[in-house]
Structure formats: structure tokens, C-alpha cells
Amino acid sequence: MGKKNKSRDADAEPKLTVTNGHSDDSPKAKKKHKKNKNKDQNELPTVSIAVAASIIDNVPTLELATRLAGQIARAATIFRINEVVVFDNKSIVGQDSTVDNLDDESSAAFFIRVLQYLETPQYLRKALFPMHNDLRFVGLLPPLDAPHHLRKHEWGPYREGVTLKERDSNNGATLVDVGLAKHILVDQILEPGRRVTVAMGTNRNLDSDLPRQVVSSSKPREEGMYWGYQVRYAHNISSVFKDCAYKGGYDYIIGTSEHGQIIKSSDLEIPPFRHLLIAFGGLAGLEESIEEDENLKGKDAGDAFSIYLNTCPHQGSRTIRTEEAILISLQYFQEPISRTLQS
């Protein structure tokens, strides 16, 4: 996509994370967070999408690449996607699928950074994202306007916030910026610069000394609210499956391709699931991703998934771009997923 020649601020490299923007990167904190994340997210059914990072390679400019990533972030939000997995087509066996092993100049790193930035409420971005060339054009994108992207005048049962260095002078407790006119006090001592979900309660008096409570980021979901998507990196398609962040892994995996089965949306039966994954390939489709994966060598593309579907048969264009396929497919799956969840 012509990104190799763009300059980068070496002194302002943000530490990419694979969560909604929580910024505690210590090994101990990562281990604890991973444990909590599994515990939190297993309580409710989730829907994930996997997207090939190679779609960024085919875009000629940084601005157009940013717009492409923004389209996918919008689609994920509109259709209440819980997790976006960005995967490469690397055939390295045994390599860890972690952002720590990701080349910061890669398309995947760019894609992940923009997705995470857009998912983060606007009032937290300055604190959580250092200046970076990858984010130069994000201001041109339409906002996600997700339920947790509350405005300054809006009150909600929960708000996302970032912990501050300053402490309350009376009891030393943590102050949190939740995007309101005043910072609020929470009932825990937390390190600064950490993204947290805060239960705001019913007391709207910001001058009150009554502390608010930090809760799990899954708490709003438990009450039926959509609360953004997580972002994860996988170095190949098989790592998308085996490195699933959810306990027990994905129990139903759907591949999308023009070579897949043609089934009407109204006739599609999706079995009961805890964690559903829908995969989208790059320019050459999921077939290329399967072929280039050493772990899946010789395997037919359709055999790698629970079901392999063509969600847009009789297409008029010879090609459907991935960002178009995601919108088409997520609309196609709306009714079948709803039927399954309601049964």
C-alpha cells in the first residue's frame, strides 16, 4: 500500500495491545489480564471476525488505507462484533501470535493500531495513544458512535475512563478521567494510564466524595449493551483458530468465499454456540491463506471451517472487496445468528 516510505516518530512508538486499549503491559499484568479476560468473556455468546491483513497491502496511500480500516471498524460496530482478529499469511510454525512479535512497519500493525484507536472513546485517545504516523488521517474518518463513546453531556450507567497520576488529596484514592466536566474518584488504588470501565451509579453529583466502582469490561455486555470490540493478531489462519482468547476456543467457524456453498440466509441453520468466528480472506481469498499455512498444507479450504459459504451469489462484479464482503456477510448472518441466540 506504499507505506514503507512514510516516516515514523521513533520516540513515540505506542505499545500495541490486543485488548480494547487497557494499557498495563507488565508480564504479570498481562497474565492476570488474560486470565480475567477469559473469565469475563466466556459468560455470554460472542461473535468474532477474522480479516486478512493483506488487504492493506493493496491500497496505494496511507489515507486510503486508513479509510479502509475505518470501514471495517464501522462494520464491526454496526453489527455488534465482539472481536476482530487481524491475520497474516506467514507460514512460520511455532511462532507466537502476539503483537510483541509484530513488525511495527507491517500492514497488520497499522491495521491493528487504527482499529484500536477507533474503538477507544474520543476523550481517552490522547492519553492512550502517543502520536504516530499511522494515525495521521484518522481525523478524516466518521466516528464509530458506539454506546461507550459517550459525549461530555451524556450520562450512562457505565463509562470508559483512564486512571490519572494525581491522587485524591483526602484519601489518596485514584482519580479517573471519564470524559466528564470533572474527574471522578474510584474505590481502588490503580496505576496511572490504565483504561478502566467505571460503574457510574445514579448519583450525578460530580462534587460528591462518594467513590465510583471499577468493574469488568464485560459488565455492560452482561446487561445487554454493546461495548466495543477486542483486537487480536494472528500470524496465520491456523493461529486464528488455535490461539483463540476465549476458553474452549471457537465452537463454530464460518469461512466466506465465492467458492463456498450457496444457502439462503433464511435457510441457514447455525447450531448453538458460545464463540462464533466468521473469516474473510484477502485479495486471493481464504484459499490462499489455507495454502500458505504450513499447519494446513494440503487441506481443502472448505475442510478448515465448520461451514464454507458464498454470502453473495450471482455477483455482478468479478470481485468483491473484503470491506464489501464484510458488510454483505454480516447482514446475511444477522437473521441466522439471532435465531440461534433466541432459541
N, C-alpha and C positions, 0 to 999 in steps of 0.2 A: 504493500500500500504506500510505498515511498516514505516510510517512517525512519529509515536508517540514517538519513542525513539531518534529521532535526536535532537541535541542540537540547541538552538536558542540564538541569541545575544539580550538579553532583553533591552539593551541600544540603540539598532539600529533598533527598530521596525518602519518600514515606515507606514505612514498613507495611507491605501489603498483608492484609489479614484475610481469612476465609469466612468471616462472620459478618454481621451487619455493621461492623465498624467498631466493635469493642476493641480497645487498643492496648490491653495488657499483654505484652509479648514475652514475658519471662517464661522459661520452660515449665516452672511449677504452675504458673497461672494458666499456661496453655493446656497442661494436663488436666488441671481442675476444670477449666472451661469446657474441654472436650467431654469430660465425664458429665458435667452438668447439662451440656448441650444434648447429649444422647438421652439423658433422663427427661429433659424438658420436652423434647420434640417427639418422643415416642407416644405421648398420651393421645394425640389426635392424628387422623389421617393427613398425609402430606402429598403434594403434587410437585414434582421436580421436572425441570427441563435440562437437557444436555445439549450444548451448542458447540460446534467445531470452531476453534479459534482461527482457522484458516480463512474464514470469511473476511477477516480484517485484511489479510494479505492482498486481496483482490481489489482493494479500494485505493485510488491514486493519491489522495491527500488526507492529511490529518483531520481537516474539518469534516470531510465526508465520512471518514472512519468514526468520528465522534457522533455524527448524526446516526450512523448505522447502529452503534452501541446504544444510543438513546432510544431508537425504535424498539430494540429488543427489551430494554428496561421498561418501556411503556407497556409493551405487550405482556410482560411478566406481571406487572402491577395490575393491569386491567383484568387479567384472568386469575388473579389471586394465587400466583405461583409462589411456593414456599422456598424453593432453592433453585439457583441457576448454576449448573456445572459447566465450566469452560474447559474443553479438552483439546489437546494437540494430537497429532498423528505420529508421535515418536514411538519407535519400536524397541526402546531400551527396556530390557527385562530387569525387574527388581528395583528400579528407581522409585524413590518415594514421590508420591503425588502431593507435594507440598509447595506452597508459594515460595518458601525459603530456597528451593532449588530452581526457581524460575528466573530466567534471564530477564532483567528489567527492560531490555530493549525489544523483547519479543512481543508479538501480536497478542498473545494470551495475557501478558502482564498489563498491556494497555487496555484490553477488553475488560479485565477484572477491575482495574482501577476506576474506569468510568462507571461500570455497573455499581460498584460500592459507593462511589461518590453520589450518584443519583439517588440511590436508596436512602442515603443519610439525610435527615431533615436539614433544611437550608441553614437554620441557625446554629447547627453543630459543625458544619463543614470547615469553617476556618480553623477551629480548634483541632479537628481530627485529620485534616488533610493539608500537609505542607504544600507550598506552591510547587507545581510540576508541569512540565511542558505537555504531558499527555492531557492535562485538563484545560488547555488553553482555550478551547472552543466550547466548553460545557455550558457557558452562559448563553449560547445560542439555542439550547435545547428546551423544549417545553417541559415544565415541571411534571413529576410523577403524580403529585397531588394525592398521595396515599393517605390513609386515615391517620398515620402517625406523623404526617407533615403538617402539624397544626400551626396556625398563624398566631401572631402575638396576642390578638384579642380573643382567641378561642380558648374555651375551657373543655378539657376532656378528662375521663376517668384515669387516663394514663398519658404520660408524656415521656419522650426520649430526652435524655439530658447528658451533660458531660461534667464530670467532677472537676472542681477547681482547686488551685493551690491554697487559696485562702480558707481559713477555718473560722467558724463562728467564735467570736470573742468570749462568749459566756461559757460554753461547754466544750469547745474545740471540735465539735462535730463537723461533718463535711457539708460544704456548700456546693450546690449543683445548679448549673445554668440549664434551664428547661425552656428557654426561649420566651419567657415572660418578662414583664417590666422589672421584676426583682428576682434575684437568685433565691432558691429555696433551701431549706435545711433537711437533710435526710438522717435517718436513725442509725447510720453506720459510719465507721471510720474507713474511708476508702482512699486509695492513692489517686493523685490528680491525673487528668487526661483520660479517664476511663468513661466509655459510653455505658449508660445505665438506663433501665426502664423504671420510671417512678410512678407509684400509685398516688394520684393527686388528692383523692378523697373528695369530700363535699365542701370543705372549708376553703372558700376562695380568698380569704384574707391573707395576703402575702406578707403582712407585717406580723402575723401570728408566730409565736415561738414553737408552735406545735410541729414536730418533725414529720415529714412525709416518709413513706416506706419504699425502699428499693425492692423490686420484685423481679422474677424471671422474665426474660423477654418473651416467653411463651404464654405468659398470663393473659395478655389481651386476646390471644387466639383462643384460649380456653373459654372466653366469654363471647366468642363468635366474631371477633374483629379481625380484619386482615391487618397484619403488622409488618409488611415488607418481606423481602426475600433474603436468604443467605446466599453467599457466593463461595464456590469451591473450585479448585483447579485439579485437573487430571491430565497426566502426560500422554495417555492414550485412551481408546474407547473401553478397553477391558478394565482400566483403573477407575473409570466412571462407575462401573458395577461393583468391583471388589473393595474399593475404598469409601464406600457409602458411609456418610456420617451418622446415619440412623442405625440403631441397634437392630440386628437381624437383616439389615440390607433392604434393598428394594424387592418387594414381593411380586411386582408386576411391571414389566419393562416393555415399552412400545417403541418400535422403530418406524420411522416415516420415510417413504421413498416412492418415487413414481413406479418402481418395480414391485411395490407391495400389493397386498390383497385389496380389492375394492369392495367395501362394505358400507352400506348407507349408515349414516350416523344414528338414525332411529333404530337400526337393526343391530348395532354393535353392543355386545354384552361384555362389560368389564367386570371380572369377578371381584368380590370384596377384597380390599387392600388396606394395608397400613401405610405403605410408602410406594407411590406410583412414580415411574420415571418415563418421560417421553423424550426420545433422542432425535436430533436433527443433524444431518451431515453438512459438509461444506460444498464447494463447487462440484466435486465429483461424487457427492453423496456419501451415505454411510457405508456403501460398498467399499470405497477406498479406505475408509478408516478401519474396517474389518480386515482388509487385505494387508494393510501395512502394520498391523498389530501382531507381533510375534506370538503372543498368547492365544491368538485366534486364527493363526495361519491355517489355510486350507478349509476354514469353516465357511459355510454358506452364510451370507449376510442375514437372511431370514431366520436362520437357526440360532443366532445370537440373542434373539429377543423372544419375549412371550408371544408377541404377535407383530407382524410386519405389514404396515398399512399404507395405501395410497389415499391420502385425505383430499386430494383434488384431482379426480379423474377427468378425462376429456378436456385437459387444459388447452387453451388457445395458443399460449406462448410455448416455445420449445423448452424454456427453462423457467423454473420458479425460484426466485431468490430465497435464501434462507430466512431473511426477515419477513418475507411474504408468507413463506411456508409456516412459520411460527404462528402468525395471526390466523391464517386459514385453519391450521390444525387445532389450535387451542379453541377456536369457535366450534369446530367439528366435534371435539371431545367434551364440550360443555354439557350436553344432554346426557351422554352415557355415564360420565363421572357423577353427575347429580343423581341419576337413577340409582347408581351403586351406593352412594353415600346415604341416600334416603331409605334404602331397603333394609 
